[in-house]
């Protein structure tokens, strides 16, 4: 009984991991703090230069 239970438990765990890998990822990609600051600076520069050119 114990051996069968262990095998069934392992198979269930492997199946769970495989299905989790195939599931779509809802979590957005991580962006480091330095990159976020850089992107914010670039967007503020673009918004500041845009009105002058129009």
C-alpha distances in whole Angstrom, upper triangle without the diagonal:
4,6,5,6,9,10,11,12,14,15,16,18,20,21,22,24,26,27,28,30,32,33,36,37,39,40,44,44,45,49,50,52,55,55,55,58,59,59,60,63,64,63,66,68,68,69,72,73,73,75,78,78,78
4,5,5,6,9,10,10,12,14,15,16,18,20,21,23,24,26,27,29,31,31,35,36,38,38,42,42,43,46,47,50,52,52,52,55,57,56,58,61,61,61,64,66,66,67,69,71,71,73,76,76,76
4,5,5,6,9,10,11,12,14,15,17,18,20,21,23,24,26,27,29,30,34,35,37,38,41,41,42,45,46,49,51,51,52,55,56,55,57,60,60,60,63,65,65,66,69,70,70,73,75,75,75
4,5,5,6,8,10,11,12,14,15,16,18,20,21,22,24,26,27,28,32,33,36,36,40,40,41,45,46,49,51,51,51,54,56,55,57,60,60,60,62,64,64,65,68,69,69,72,74,74,74
4,5,5,6,9,10,10,12,14,15,16,18,20,21,22,24,26,27,30,31,33,34,38,38,39,43,44,46,49,49,49,52,53,53,54,57,58,57,60,62,62,63,66,67,67,69,72,72,72
4,5,5,6,9,10,10,12,14,15,17,18,20,21,23,25,26,29,30,32,33,36,36,37,40,41,44,47,46,47,50,51,50,52,55,55,55,58,60,60,61,64,65,65,68,70,70,71
4,5,5,6,9,10,11,12,14,15,17,18,20,21,23,24,28,29,32,32,35,36,37,40,42,44,47,46,47,50,51,50,52,55,55,55,58,60,60,61,63,65,64,67,70,69,70
4,5,5,6,9,10,11,12,14,15,16,18,20,21,22,26,27,30,31,34,35,36,40,41,44,46,46,46,49,50,49,51,54,54,54,57,59,58,59,62,64,63,66,68,68,68
4,6,5,6,9,10,11,12,14,15,16,19,20,21,25,25,28,28,32,32,33,37,38,41,43,43,43,46,47,47,48,51,52,51,54,56,56,57,60,61,61,63,66,66,66
4,5,5,6,9,10,11,12,14,15,17,19,20,24,24,27,27,30,31,32,35,36,39,42,41,41,45,46,45,47,50,50,50,53,55,55,56,58,60,59,62,65,64,65
4,5,5,6,9,10,11,12,14,15,17,18,22,23,26,27,30,30,32,36,37,40,43,41,42,45,46,45,47,50,50,50,53,55,54,55,58,59,59,62,64,64,64
4,5,5,6,9,10,11,12,14,16,16,20,21,24,25,28,29,30,34,36,39,41,40,40,44,45,44,45,49,48,48,51,53,53,53,56,58,57,60,62,62,62
4,5,5,6,9,10,11,12,15,15,19,19,22,22,26,26,27,31,32,35,38,37,37,41,42,41,43,46,46,45,48,50,50,51,54,55,55,58,60,60,60
4,5,5,6,9,10,11,13,14,18,19,22,22,25,25,27,31,32,35,38,36,37,40,41,40,42,45,45,45,48,50,49,50,53,54,54,57,59,59,59
4,5,5,6,9,10,11,12,16,18,20,22,25,25,27,31,33,36,38,37,37,41,42,40,42,45,45,45,48,50,49,50,53,54,53,56,59,58,58
4,5,5,6,9,10,11,14,15,18,19,22,23,25,28,30,33,36,34,34,38,39,38,40,43,43,42,45,47,46,47,50,52,51,54,56,56,56
4,6,5,6,9,10,13,14,17,17,20,20,22,26,28,31,33,32,32,36,36,35,37,40,40,40,43,45,44,45,48,49,49,52,54,54,54
4,5,5,7,9,12,14,17,18,21,21,23,27,29,32,34,33,33,37,37,36,38,41,40,40,43,45,44,45,49,49,49,52,54,53,54
4,5,5,6,10,12,15,17,20,20,23,26,29,32,34,32,32,36,37,35,37,40,40,39,42,44,43,44,47,48,48,50,53,52,52
4,5,5,8,9,12,13,16,17,19,23,25,28,31,29,29,33,34,32,34,37,37,36,39,41,41,41,44,46,45,48,50,50,50
4,6,8,9,12,13,16,16,18,22,24,27,29,28,28,32,32,31,33,36,35,35,38,40,39,40,43,44,44,47,49,48,49
4,6,9,12,14,16,17,20,23,26,29,31,29,29,33,33,31,34,37,36,35,39,40,39,40,44,44,43,46,49,48,48
4,6,9,12,14,16,19,22,25,28,30,28,28,31,32,30,32,35,34,34,37,39,38,38,42,43,42,44,47,46,46
4,6,9,11,13,16,19,23,25,28,25,25,29,29,27,29,32,31,30,33,35,34,35,38,39,38,41,43,43,43
4,6,8,9,12,16,19,22,24,22,21,25,26,24,25,29,28,27,30,33,32,32,36,37,36,39,41,41,41
4,6,9,12,15,18,21,23,21,20,24,25,22,24,27,27,26,28,31,30,30,34,35,34,36,39,39,39
4,7,9,12,15,17,20,18,17,21,22,20,21,25,25,24,26,29,28,29,32,33,33,35,38,38,38
4,6,9,12,15,17,15,14,17,18,16,18,21,21,20,23,25,25,25,28,30,29,32,34,34,35
4,6,10,13,15,12,12,16,16,15,17,20,20,19,22,24,24,25,28,29,29,32,34,34,35
4,6,9,12,10,10,14,15,14,16,18,19,19,21,23,24,25,27,29,29,32,34,34,35
4,7,8,6,6,10,11,10,12,15,15,16,18,20,20,22,24,25,26,29,31,31,32
4,5,5,6,9,10,11,12,14,15,17,18,20,21,23,24,26,27,30,31,32,34
4,5,5,6,9,10,11,12,14,15,16,18,20,21,22,24,26,28,30,31,32
4,5,5,6,9,10,11,12,14,15,17,18,20,21,23,24,27,28,29,31
4,5,5,6,9,10,10,12,14,15,16,18,20,21,22,25,27,27,29
4,5,5,6,9,10,11,12,14,15,16,18,20,21,24,25,26,28
4,5,5,6,9,10,10,12,14,15,16,18,20,22,24,25,27
4,5,5,6,9,10,11,12,14,15,17,18,21,22,23,25
4,5,5,6,9,10,11,12,14,15,16,19,21,21,23
4,5,5,6,9,10,11,12,14,15,18,19,20,22
4,6,5,6,9,10,10,12,14,17,18,19,21
4,5,5,6,9,10,11,12,15,16,17,19
4,5,5,6,9,10,10,13,15,16,17
4,5,5,6,9,10,12,13,15,16
4,6,5,6,9,11,12,13,15
4,5,5,6,9,10,11,13
4,6,5,7,9,11,12
4,6,7,8,10,11
4,6,6,7,9
4,5,6,7
4,6,5
4,6
4
